[in-house]
Amino acid sequence: MATRKSSGRKYGKAASKRVESAMRRRKKGTLKSGRSGRTVKSRKQAIAIGLSEARKKGAKVPRKPGGRKRSGARKRSSR
């Protein structure tokens, strides 16, 4: 059985710069969440925001985990 070799970096340098920037803004108290506009205090949320910004700018960032979203539950009519 042949072992596969990992293909280099998972995240690009630009992505790490964005996350770094988001972490600094969090510490400073100027990082805001997108939807509610509240100040971000969570470390994990700051990282997520940084990666999201990097994705928007076209940096090398893997896709978000999670499967396909279903468009609501299907209703069955009983006849």
Steps between C-alpha positions, in 0.01 A plus 500: 500500500638837398480782752386835374713802572329819614523775242670782689321772689130470571456876543684768304712777648237761420249304710727500804555876462122556500455286811788681669337833420163381634662382824667840548169678438331270752760585766463869421122469525423619147405166341127484433287205397338526159134444574436656841788750498595412858860503621661158465652359820542136401834381364334239279262754353790735422677220311180420309459865401864518387461189283173628358667829401786306341252289301331813368836640389580176315771362729577128522257383767327160505122497472285515811411156639141392471282327249230623268223704653149368453233743396262439790325183604275335245137466590323179414129505438320198639209398280 
